[in-house]
C-alpha cells in the first residue's frame, strides 16, 4: 500500500512539473505589440506577428513592447526667447518603436524612453524657440514662422532618438504661456496695439467716406445744374413757341385790338375779384377806357 501511495505522489509531482513547464513554454503575441525573446538576458529574436509561440521554459524570457503610436505629455518647462523673455512651453511627443531590438538594447523600458524623450525634446524646444522673439511667438497674424520652428523641432528630436529604435511622428506645442509676473504687461501691450490698429482703420474709413461723400455731392450738383439748365432751355423754347403762336394768331390790327381788349377784361376781373368792390382809376387808364367805350369808338 505504501508503495502504491508513493507512486501516486510521484505521478502527481511529475504531472505538476509538466504543467508548470508547459505553461512556461508558450506565450501569445497580440496584434498591437512586439515580443522580444531573451535567453539569459541576451537578445535572441523578435516576433512581430500575432499568434501563439514556443520558448524554452525557465531559460527564455519575453519582453513585450507596444506597436501603436504613443503619446508622451511633457511637463511644462520654461524657455528663453531671442529677446531674452521667458515663456512657459507645454508640449507633447507622438512616437513609436520601430526597432524593438535596438529599443531594448539601448533603453530597455518605456519609462527610460520617456526620460530620454523629455530631455531631447526640451533641448530642441529651447534651441529653436530661442531663435524667435516673444512678439513673433504670441502674434496670431502669421503662424507660418512658428510652424517652421515646430517642424524643425520634430526633425531634431527624430534625429537624436533614431539610435534608440524610436520613430518620432510629431512634436506639438499645446500651449505657450507667459510667466505670471509679466502677463499683464504683455496683455496691456497687445490691447494697445489692437487699439491703435482699430483707430487707424476708423480714420482710414472716415477718410474714404469723406471722399465718397464729396464725390457724390459733386455728382449731385452737376446733375442738378444740368437739369436746371435743361429746364430753362425748355422753358425758353416754350415761351418762344408761345409768343410765336400769339403772333400768328393776332397778325392783324383788329385781332391785336381784340386781344388787348380781352387782356383788359381779364385784368378788370382779377382786380374786382377780391373783397374790395371799389377801385379808383385815372381817366386815361385802359380799364376806364374799356368800361366807358368797350367798342373803342
ChimeraX attribute file (.defattr): number of C-alpha atoms within 10 A of each C-alpha:
attribute: neighborCount
match mode: 1-to-1
recipient: residues
	/A:1	6
	/A:2	7
	/A:3	7
	/A:4	9
	/A:5	10
	/A:6	11
	/A:7	12
	/A:8	12
	/A:9	11
	/A:10	12
	/A:11	12
	/A:12	12
	/A:13	12
	/A:14	12
	/A:15	12
	/A:16	12
	/A:17	12
	/A:18	12
	/A:19	12
	/A:20	13
	/A:21	14
	/A:22	14
	/A:23	11
	/A:24	17
	/A:25	17
	/A:26	13
	/A:27	14
	/A:28	12
	/A:29	16
	/A:30	15
	/A:31	12
	/A:32	13
	/A:33	18
	/A:34	24
	/A:35	24
	/A:36	20
	/A:37	20
	/A:38	17
	/A:39	15
	/A:40	11
	/A:41	11
	/A:42	11
	/A:43	17
	/A:44	14
	/A:45	14
	/A:46	17
	/A:47	16
	/A:48	16
	/A:49	14
	/A:50	14
	/A:51	11
	/A:52	10
	/A:53	12
	/A:54	12
	/A:55	17
	/A:56	14
	/A:57	14
	/A:58	12
	/A:59	12
	/A:60	19
	/A:61	21
	/A:62	20
	/A:63	15
	/A:64	17
	/A:65	19
	/A:66	16
	/A:67	17
	/A:68	14
	/A:69	15
	/A:70	14
	/A:71	15
	/A:72	17
	/A:73	15
	/A:74	19
	/A:75	11
	/A:76	16
	/A:77	14
	/A:78	17
	/A:79	20
	/A:80	20
	/A:81	21
	/A:82	14
	/A:83	12
	/A:84	12
	/A:85	15
	/A:86	17
	/A:87	20
	/A:88	16
	/A:89	22
	/A:90	17
	/A:91	20
	/A:92	20
	/A:93	23
	/A:94	16
	/A:95	19
	/A:96	18
	/A:97	25
	/A:98	17
	/A:99	17
	/A:100	26
	/A:101	21
	/A:102	16
	/A:103	20
	/A:104	20
	/A:105	13
	/A:106	14
	/A:107	17
	/A:108	16
	/A:109	14
	/A:110	14
	/A:111	10
	/A:112	12
	/A:113	19
	/A:114	17
	/A:115	13
	/A:116	16
	/A:117	23
	/A:118	18
	/A:119	12
	/A:120	19
	/A:121	23
	/A:122	21
	/A:123	16
	/A:124	20
	/A:125	25
	/A:126	18
	/A:127	16
	/A:128	20
	/A:129	22
	/A:130	18
	/A:131	13
	/A:132	18
	/A:133	15
	/A:134	20
	/A:135	13
	/A:136	14
	/A:137	16
	/A:138	16
	/A:139	11
	/A:140	8
	/A:141	7
	/A:142	11
	/A:143	12
	/A:144	9
	/A:145	11
	/A:146	17
	/A:147	12
	/A:148	11
	/A:149	18
	/A:150	20
	/A:151	13
	/A:152	16
	/A:153	25
	/A:154	20
	/A:155	16
	/A:156	18
	/A:157	24
	/A:158	21
	/A:159	14
	/A:160	16
	/A:161	17
	/A:162	16
	/A:163	13
	/A:164	21
	/A:165	18
	/A:166	21
	/A:167	19
	/A:168	23
	/A:169	16
	/A:170	17
	/A:171	23
	/A:172	17
	/A:173	13
	/A:174	12
	/A:175	11
	/A:176	16
	/A:177	15
	/A:178	19
	/A:179	13
	/A:180	10
	/A:181	7
	/A:182	12
	/A:183	11
	/A:184	12
	/A:185	11
	/A:186	14
	/A:187	12
	/A:188	11
	/A:189	11
	/A:190	15
	/A:191	12
	/A:192	12
	/A:193	12
	/A:194	12
	/A:195	12
	/A:196	12
	/A:197	12
	/A:198	12
	/A:199	12
	/A:200	12
	/A:201	12
	/A:202	12
	/A:203	12
	/A:204	12
	/A:205	12
	/A:206	12
	/A:207	12
	/A:208	12
	/A:209	12
	/A:210	12
	/A:211	12
	/A:212	12
	/A:213	12
	/A:214	12
	/A:215	12
	/A:216	12
	/A:217	12
	/A:218	12
	/A:219	12
	/A:220	12
	/A:221	12
	/A:222	12
	/A:223	12
	/A:224	12
	/A:225	12
	/A:226	12
	/A:227	12
	/A:228	12
	/A:229	12
	/A:230	12
	/A:231	12
	/A:232	12
	/A:233	12
	/A:234	12
	/A:235	12
	/A:236	12
	/A:237	12
	/A:238	12
	/A:239	12
	/A:240	12
	/A:241	12
	/A:242	12
	/A:243	12
	/A:244	12
	/A:245	12
	/A:246	13
	/A:247	12
	/A:248	10
	/A:249	12
	/A:250	15
	/A:251	11
	/A:252	10
	/A:253	9
	/A:254	10
	/A:255	12
	/A:256	15
	/A:257	14
	/A:258	13
	/A:259	15
	/A:260	13
	/A:261	19
	/A:262	13
	/A:263	13
	/A:264	18
	/A:265	17
	/A:266	12
	/A:267	13
	/A:268	16
	/A:269	11
	/A:270	10
	/A:271	14
	/A:272	13
	/A:273	10
	/A:274	8
	/A:275	7
	/A:276	8
	/A:277	8
	/A:278	8
	/A:279	7
	/A:280	6
	/A:281	10
	/A:282	9
	/A:283	10
	/A:284	8
	/A:285	9
	/A:286	16
	/A:287	19
	/A:288	16
	/A:289	16
	/A:290	16
	/A:291	13
	/A:292	12
	/A:293	10
	/A:294	12
	/A:295	11
	/A:296	10
	/A:297	5
